[in-house]
């Protein structure tokens, strides 16, 4: 495996630590749940915006190539995910749950189906694992939130 792949795997796995840590904190430190929930969605927005930025360099390299997506489509996809990340921060928690869960799932599907030709296989396998963990965190946070509010 090339060094870039090892670095991407390391950084990708490290990027899961805040998702998992905050999730544990929601259960272990309920007195801080409001702050932790805010951090969880702030981090969700940041990572979604970061992932949206991955499409920019692809769009800039497409000028003289005949790839399946035009640079315009690639740039629009980038902006769609970036703007979604920001809008999500303005929503109440139930809206954040829907937006970030849907956005992360959509981001993976775009990468796995529309953008597949641009990515090496190891990257798509990494993205599947990382996305599965992030979606599990998003869904667990949603269950935690709705159980907490159902109890009140």
Backbone as CSV, one residue per row, in Angstrom:
resi,resn,N_x,N_y,N_z,CA_x,CA_y,CA_z,C_x,C_y,C_z
1,UNK,0.846,-1.174,0.000,0.000,0.000,0.000,0.895,1.243,0.000
2,UNK,0.560,2.214,-0.808,1.373,3.419,-0.890,1.206,4.265,0.371
3,UNK,2.143,5.150,0.620,2.131,5.981,1.828,0.878,6.853,1.919
4,UNK,0.385,7.331,0.781,-0.809,8.168,0.790,-1.993,7.387,1.338
5,UNK,-2.107,6.139,0.950,-3.211,5.307,1.434,-3.103,5.117,2.946
6,UNK,-1.907,4.823,3.433,-1.720,4.641,4.881,-2.078,5.914,5.639
7,UNK,-1.648,7.036,5.118,-1.948,8.315,5.758,-3.459,8.578,5.754
8,UNK,-4.111,8.332,4.626,-5.563,8.543,4.534,-6.306,7.636,5.508
9,UNK,-5.861,6.409,5.639,-6.498,5.479,6.581,-6.318,5.986,8.006
10,UNK,-5.103,6.395,8.343,-4.819,6.900,9.685,-5.659,8.141,9.996
11,UNK,-5.668,9.086,9.082,-6.430,10.324,9.289,-7.935,10.021,9.330
12,UNK,-8.378,9.129,8.463,-9.794,8.760,8.459,-10.227,8.140,9.769
13,UNK,-9.437,7.211,10.279,-9.769,6.572,11.556,-9.689,7.577,12.695
14,UNK,-8.683,8.438,12.677,-8.576,9.483,13.699,-9.790,10.409,13.658
15,UNK,-10.319,10.639,12.474,-11.497,11.488,12.333,-12.747,10.911,12.967
16,UNK,-12.736,9.612,13.239,-13.884,8.982,13.906,-13.873,9.219,15.419
17,UNK,-12.708,9.521,15.963,-12.574,9.644,17.421,-13.549,10.668,18.008
18,UNK,-13.676,11.883,17.454,-14.660,12.821,18.025,-16.100,12.308,17.921
19,UNK,-16.470,11.677,16.818,-17.826,11.122,16.708,-18.070,10.124,17.838
20,UNK,-17.148,9.191,17.989,-17.303,8.137,18.994,-17.184,8.685,20.408
21,UNK,-16.229,9.587,20.622,-16.033,10.165,21.952,-17.238,10.963,22.425
22,UNK,-17.777,11.775,21.559,-18.952,12.572,21.934,-20.146,11.658,22.178
23,UNK,-20.282,10.630,21.368,-21.382,9.679,21.552,-21.291,9.011,22.927
24,UNK,-20.103,8.568,23.299,-19.892,7.989,24.633,-20.226,9.027,25.707
25,UNK,-19.797,10.256,25.483,-20.073,11.323,26.431,-21.559,11.577,26.635
26,UNK,-22.347,11.444,25.587,-23.792,11.647,25.725,-24.401,10.668,26.720
27,UNK,-23.909,9.439,26.703,-24.432,8.426,27.612,-23.787,8.516,28.996
28,UNK,-22.482,8.815,29.044,-21.741,8.798,30.307,-21.879,10.098,31.105
29,UNK,-22.101,11.201,30.421,-22.147,12.515,31.075,-23.435,13.256,30.695
30,UNK,-24.572,12.725,31.114,-25.839,13.337,30.675,-25.994,14.794,31.094
31,UNK,-25.289,15.209,32.151,-25.386,16.601,32.584,-24.803,17.569,31.552
32,UNK,-23.980,17.063,30.649,-23.385,17.896,29.598,-24.005,17.628,28.223
33,UNK,-25.157,17.007,28.211,-25.731,16.544,26.941,-26.027,17.675,25.957
34,UNK,-26.452,18.821,26.427,-26.756,19.925,25.513,-25.487,20.368,24.787
35,UNK,-24.416,20.568,25.540,-23.145,20.985,24.937,-22.592,19.889,24.026
36,UNK,-22.636,18.652,24.497,-22.097,17.545,23.692,-22.865,17.371,22.395
37,UNK,-24.175,17.513,22.451,-24.985,17.403,21.231,-24.615,18.516,20.255
38,UNK,-24.405,19.721,20.767,-23.969,20.830,19.916,-22.623,20.550,19.277
39,UNK,-21.679,20.003,20.057,-20.365,19.652,19.509,-20.469,18.545,18.475
40,UNK,-21.353,17.592,18.731,-21.517,16.478,17.796,-21.939,16.991,16.417
41,UNK,-22.917,17.887,16.399,-23.384,18.388,15.105,-22.451,19.432,14.505
42,UNK,-21.730,20.157,15.333,-20.707,21.061,14.807,-19.609,20.252,14.117
43,UNK,-19.181,19.169,14.754,-18.166,18.306,14.141,-18.719,17.629,12.887
44,UNK,-19.974,17.201,12.937,-20.617,16.607,11.753,-20.585,17.584,10.583
45,UNK,-20.899,18.836,10.853,-20.880,19.865,9.807,-19.467,20.071,9.273
46,UNK,-18.498,20.131,10.173,-17.112,20.346,9.747,-16.592,19.243,8.854
47,UNK,-16.856,18.001,9.216,-16.385,16.878,8.407,-17.134,16.828,7.075
48,UNK,-18.423,17.106,7.081,-19.178,17.129,5.828,-18.628,18.213,4.897
49,UNK,-18.343,19.387,5.439,-17.767,20.475,4.633,-16.389,20.086,4.102
50,UNK,-15.582,19.447,4.939,-14.263,18.977,4.513,-14.391,17.975,3.358
51,UNK,-15.303,17.037,3.496,-15.493,16.033,2.442,-16.013,16.678,1.156
52,UNK,-16.814,17.713,1.294,-17.302,18.429,0.109,-16.143,19.057,-0.650
53,UNK,-15.135,19.508,0.083,-13.977,20.126,-0.540,-13.130,19.169,-1.355
54,UNK,-13.293,17.887,-1.137,-12.535,16.887,-1.905,-12.893,16.952,-3.392
55,UNK,-14.099,17.375,-3.702,-14.525,17.416,-5.106,-13.914,18.565,-5.898
56,UNK,-13.457,19.621,-5.228,-12.883,20.769,-5.931,-11.646,20.401,-6.748
57,UNK,-10.663,19.727,-6.181,-9.490,19.395,-6.992,-9.830,18.485,-8.169
58,UNK,-10.832,17.648,-7.993,-11.251,16.788,-9.105,-11.793,17.655,-10.233
59,UNK,-12.633,18.599,-9.885,-13.226,19.469,-10.907,-12.149,20.254,-11.648
60,UNK,-11.115,20.670,-10.948,-10.065,21.459,-11.586,-9.178,20.622,-12.507
61,UNK,-9.175,19.316,-12.336,-8.349,18.452,-13.170,-9.104,17.861,-14.348
62,UNK,-10.356,18.181,-14.484,-11.169,17.542,-15.500,-11.163,18.231,-16.854
63,UNK,-10.546,19.388,-16.963,-10.631,20.173,-18.194,-10.394,19.375,-19.474
64,UNK,-9.333,18.648,-19.533,-8.983,17.964,-20.779,-9.244,16.460,-20.726
65,UNK,-10.091,16.034,-19.842,-10.372,14.610,-19.696,-11.825,14.328,-20.075
66,UNK,-12.100,13.101,-20.375,-13.473,12.730,-20.692,-13.993,11.797,-19.598
67,UNK,-14.186,12.370,-18.426,-14.739,11.623,-17.313,-16.265,11.691,-17.382
68,UNK,-16.939,10.818,-16.634,-18.395,10.788,-16.715,-19.090,12.035,-16.168
69,UNK,-18.442,12.782,-15.291,-19.058,13.996,-14.749,-18.295,15.226,-15.230
70,UNK,-19.034,16.249,-15.561,-18.390,17.494,-15.976,-17.841,18.219,-14.747
71,UNK,-16.890,19.130,-14.949,-16.400,19.937,-13.816,-17.529,20.716,-13.135
72,UNK,-18.502,21.149,-13.903,-19.619,21.893,-13.325,-20.401,21.016,-12.349
73,UNK,-20.697,19.788,-12.741,-21.429,18.865,-11.855,-20.623,18.603,-10.588
74,UNK,-19.324,18.382,-10.748,-18.468,18.108,-9.595,-18.446,19.302,-8.641
75,UNK,-18.345,20.515,-9.187,-18.367,21.715,-8.350,-19.727,21.883,-7.667
76,UNK,-20.803,21.616,-8.393,-22.136,21.736,-7.805,-22.337,20.727,-6.679
77,UNK,-21.833,19.511,-6.856,-21.908,18.514,-5.784,-21.164,19.021,-4.545
78,UNK,-19.986,19.581,-4.773,-19.208,20.123,-3.673,-20.001,21.183,-2.925
79,UNK,-20.594,22.086,-3.655,-21.347,23.176,-3.024,-22.600,22.670,-2.331
80,UNK,-23.247,21.682,-2.899,-24.441,21.106,-2.283,-24.113,20.559,-0.889
81,UNK,-23.036,19.791,-0.785,-22.675,19.227,0.512,-22.162,20.305,1.468
82,UNK,-21.394,21.263,0.948,-20.869,22.340,1.788,-21.999,23.186,2.369
83,UNK,-22.931,23.591,1.528,-24.051,24.414,1.983,-24.942,23.619,2.936
84,UNK,-25.127,22.339,2.650,-25.910,21.493,3.563,-25.291,21.452,4.943
85,UNK,-23.966,21.371,5.008,-23.272,21.349,6.297,-23.586,22.618,7.085
86,UNK,-23.544,23.760,6.426,-23.831,25.021,7.104,-25.282,25.170,7.491
87,UNK,-26.180,24.802,6.606,-27.618,24.902,6.902,-27.971,24.009,8.085
88,UNK,-27.346,22.843,8.147,-27.626,21.929,9.247,-27.387,22.547,10.611
89,UNK,-26.401,23.422,10.709,-26.105,24.066,11.985,-27.216,25.013,12.429
90,UNK,-28.038,25.451,11.496,-29.119,26.387,11.811,-30.418,25.683,12.192
91,UNK,-30.464,24.377,12.018,-31.689,23.614,12.250,-31.798,23.167,13.707
92,UNK,-33.036,22.920,14.163,-33.183,22.278,15.467,-32.682,20.830,15.367
93,UNK,-32.466,20.200,16.501,-31.854,18.867,16.523,-32.567,17.850,15.627
94,UNK,-33.895,17.750,15.631,-34.509,16.760,14.727,-34.148,17.005,13.253
95,UNK,-34.046,18.258,12.858,-33.625,18.588,11.494,-32.175,18.231,11.243
96,UNK,-31.333,18.453,12.246,-29.916,18.079,12.124,-29.772,16.563,11.967
97,UNK,-30.550,15.836,12.731,-30.516,14.375,12.633,-30.805,13.949,11.204
98,UNK,-31.874,14.454,10.645,-32.250,14.083,9.268,-31.224,14.563,8.249
99,UNK,-30.815,15.825,8.372,-29.901,16.383,7.373,-28.554,15.673,7.374
100,UNK,-27.925,15.546,8.530,-26.574,14.964,8.548,-26.582,13.470,8.240
101,UNK,-27.579,12.757,8.716,-27.669,11.336,8.377,-27.852,11.179,6.873
102,UNK,-28.775,11.942,6.307,-29.015,11.870,4.863,-27.825,12.346,4.049
103,UNK,-27.165,13.405,4.500,-26.028,13.957,3.751,-24.853,12.980,3.726
104,UNK,-24.546,12.365,4.874,-23.432,11.412,4.903,-23.726,10.182,4.048
105,UNK,-24.961,9.720,4.089,-25.336,8.585,3.242,-25.252,8.974,1.766
106,UNK,-25.770,10.134,1.417,-25.735,10.610,0.032,-24.297,10.832,-0.443
107,UNK,-23.466,11.389,0.425,-22.066,11.613,0.070,-21.379,10.294,-0.299
108,UNK,-21.616,9.272,0.504,-21.013,7.976,0.189,-21.565,7.425,-1.132
109,UNK,-22.866,7.513,-1.319,-23.468,6.989,-2.556,-22.940,7.721,-3.790
110,UNK,-22.752,9.019,-3.686,-22.163,9.788,-4.795,-20.757,9.272,-5.078
111,UNK,-19.957,9.098,-4.028,-18.593,8.597,-4.214,-18.584,7.185,-4.800
112,UNK,-19.446,6.324,-4.299,-19.428,4.913,-4.702,-20.007,4.680,-6.091
113,UNK,-20.908,5.544,-6.542,-21.551,5.307,-7.828,-21.166,6.344,-8.888
114,UNK,-21.368,7.630,-8.614,-21.061,8.653,-9.616,-19.577,8.929,-9.738
115,UNK,-18.876,8.916,-8.599,-17.470,9.319,-8.595,-16.506,8.127,-8.568
116,UNK,-17.012,6.939,-8.656,-16.213,5.720,-8.516,-14.960,5.717,-9.398
117,UNK,-15.070,6.243,-10.608,-13.961,6.228,-11.554,-12.776,7.076,-11.079
118,UNK,-13.022,8.015,-10.194,-11.968,8.905,-9.733,-11.173,8.344,-8.562
119,UNK,-11.726,7.365,-7.855,-11.136,6.888,-6.605,-10.496,5.526,-6.756
120,UNK,-9.367,5.311,-6.083,-8.804,3.955,-6.043,-9.695,3.060,-5.170
121,UNK,-9.629,1.775,-5.387,-10.476,0.830,-4.644,-10.265,0.925,-3.136
122,UNK,-9.019,1.092,-2.703,-8.766,1.154,-1.266,-9.507,2.334,-0.639
123,UNK,-9.615,3.448,-1.388,-10.293,4.627,-0.864,-11.784,4.354,-0.704
124,UNK,-12.383,3.686,-1.667,-13.809,3.377,-1.575,-14.086,2.411,-0.426
125,UNK,-13.186,1.461,-0.194,-13.359,0.554,0.955,-13.242,1.344,2.266
126,UNK,-12.264,2.238,2.319,-12.103,3.083,3.498,-13.346,3.929,3.721
127,UNK,-13.831,4.553,2.675,-15.024,5.405,2.775,-16.233,4.611,3.253
128,UNK,-16.367,3.371,2.803,-17.488,2.543,3.251,-17.411,2.318,4.763
129,UNK,-16.245,1.963,5.257,-16.074,1.719,6.696,-16.300,3.008,7.486
130,UNK,-15.663,4.089,7.069,-15.810,5.355,7.785,-17.267,5.831,7.774
131,UNK,-17.909,5.727,6.622,-19.302,6.164,6.518,-20.211,5.293,7.375
132,UNK,-19.971,3.997,7.405,-20.789,3.107,8.231,-20.682,3.492,9.701
133,UNK,-19.480,3.800,10.162,-19.298,4.197,11.567,-19.975,5.544,11.825
134,UNK,-19.796,6.498,10.921,-20.423,7.820,11.103,-21.941,7.695,11.094
135,UNK,-22.486,6.898,10.187,-23.941,6.714,10.156,-24.430,6.029,11.422
136,UNK,-23.672,5.056,11.932,-24.048,4.400,13.186,-24.054,5.419,14.333
137,UNK,-23.072,6.321,14.337,-23.028,7.378,15.359,-24.213,8.336,15.204
138,UNK,-24.507,8.716,13.961,-25.637,9.617,13.718,-26.944,8.973,14.187
139,UNK,-27.133,7.709,13.851,-28.380,7.020,14.216,-28.462,6.769,15.724
140,UNK,-27.347,6.425,16.336,-27.340,6.219,17.794,-27.638,7.528,18.511
141,UNK,-27.082,8.611,18.031,-27.366,9.930,18.610,-28.839,10.263,18.447
142,UNK,-29.408,9.932,17.301,-30.837,10.175,17.068,-31.692,9.376,18.045
143,UNK,-31.370,8.103,18.231,-32.119,7.266,19.173,-31.984,7.832,20.580
144,UNK,-30.745,8.188,20.969,-30.518,8.782,22.287,-31.386,10.030,22.462
145,UNK,-31.390,10.900,21.466,-32.148,12.158,21.559,-33.633,11.896,21.704
146,UNK,-34.172,11.008,20.875,-35.614,10.774,20.923,-36.029,10.022,22.187
147,UNK,-35.188,9.122,22.688,-35.487,8.443,23.965,-35.449,9.435,25.116
148,UNK,-34.477,10.332,25.093,-34.373,11.339,26.132,-35.615,12.229,26.138
149,UNK,-36.061,12.630,24.964,-37.227,13.518,24.889,-38.536,12.776,25.121
150,UNK,-38.574,11.497,24.830,-39.778,10.708,25.106,-39.944,10.509,26.618
151,UNK,-38.808,10.474,27.344,-38.859,10.280,28.798,-39.336,11.537,29.515
152,UNK,-39.217,12.691,28.869,-39.622,13.949,29.525,-41.017,14.271,29.169
